[in-house]
Amino acid sequence: MEIVYIIAIVLISLSLTLSMVRLVKGPTAADRVLALDTMSIIVTAALTLLAYHYQRYIYVDVALIYAVLGFVGVIIIARYLERAL
């Protein structure tokens, strides 16, 4: 089971790195917002993996709250970019 955690950590790290590249390199603001949203989802997955690994299920609640706040933040930024806010 330890190999599964290592593979999951490697994949999460790789996807977080690729999202960071898109955040820095993104030609438009919409690309950067999409990269931030993707990074928020990846961090939520990492928190859930940590909760399972350490048998501390309070981290799942933290991950859910982080996911909701990330979603609301992306909606607010998208509204701002459309000048509707």
C-alpha positions as MATLAB code, in Angstrom:
seq = 'MEIVYIIAIVLISLSLTLSMVRLVKGPTAADRVLALDTMSIIVTAALTLLAYHYQRYIYVDVALIYAVLGFVGVIIIARYLERAL';
ca = [
       0.000    0.000    0.000;
       2.976    2.284    0.517;
       3.743    2.248   -3.220;
       0.259    3.592   -3.914;
       0.917    6.615   -1.702;
       4.239    7.263   -3.393;
       2.678    7.079   -6.853;
      -0.176    9.357   -5.770;
       2.232   11.919   -4.288;
       4.343   11.883   -7.457;
       1.279   12.383   -9.669;
      -0.090   15.170   -7.469;
       3.310   16.888   -7.451;
       3.599   16.585  -11.216;
       0.136   17.976  -11.826;
       0.731   20.816   -9.370;
       3.970   21.673  -11.166;
       2.262   21.703  -14.557;
      -0.495   23.926  -13.203;
       2.114   26.285  -11.787;
       3.723   26.507  -15.235;
       0.337   27.382  -16.748;
      -0.182   29.991  -14.035;
       3.110   31.700  -14.822;
       3.091   31.203  -18.593;
      -0.640   31.663  -19.288;
      -1.088   34.202  -22.049;
      -4.474   35.439  -20.823;
      -6.024   36.108  -17.460;
      -8.577   33.367  -18.082;
      -5.739   30.820  -18.396;
      -4.347   31.979  -15.083;
      -7.729   31.700  -13.377;
      -8.158   28.203  -14.781;
      -4.712   27.264  -13.467;
      -5.635   28.567  -10.008;
      -8.849   26.560  -10.064;
      -6.939   23.449  -11.098;
      -4.412   23.994   -8.330;
      -7.248   24.336   -5.835;
      -8.664   20.981   -6.923;
      -5.225   19.356   -6.725;
      -4.647   20.670   -3.200;
      -8.069   19.327   -2.207;
      -7.052   15.910   -3.507;
      -3.755   16.127   -1.616;
      -5.543   17.007    1.628;
      -7.886   14.062    1.154;
      -4.930   11.763    0.545;
      -3.259   13.040    3.706;
      -6.458   12.488    5.678;
      -6.603    8.891    4.537;
      -2.915    8.273    5.129;
      -2.835    9.702    8.662;
      -6.297    8.386    9.598;
      -7.311   11.950   10.573;
     -10.655   12.478    8.927;
     -10.938   16.070   10.105;
      -8.670   16.842    7.139;
     -11.487   15.783    4.829;
     -13.638   18.540    6.329;
     -10.793   20.991    5.793;
     -10.483   19.811    2.187;
     -14.212   20.298    1.587;
     -14.154   23.815    3.016;
     -11.072   24.613    0.944;
     -12.827   23.322   -2.187;
     -15.907   25.471   -1.559;
     -13.816   28.567   -0.878;
     -11.739   27.890   -3.993;
     -14.891   27.588   -6.091;
     -16.319   30.823   -4.712;
     -12.994   32.566   -5.300;
     -12.875   31.460   -8.927;
     -16.459   32.660   -9.470;
     -15.622   36.059   -7.999;
     -12.492   36.407  -10.133;
     -14.387   35.347  -13.268;
     -17.107   37.921  -12.550;
     -14.433   40.571  -12.034;
     -12.764   39.681  -15.340;
     -16.101   40.020  -17.130;
     -16.569   43.417  -15.453;
     -19.911   42.223  -14.070;
     -18.976   42.759  -10.456;
];
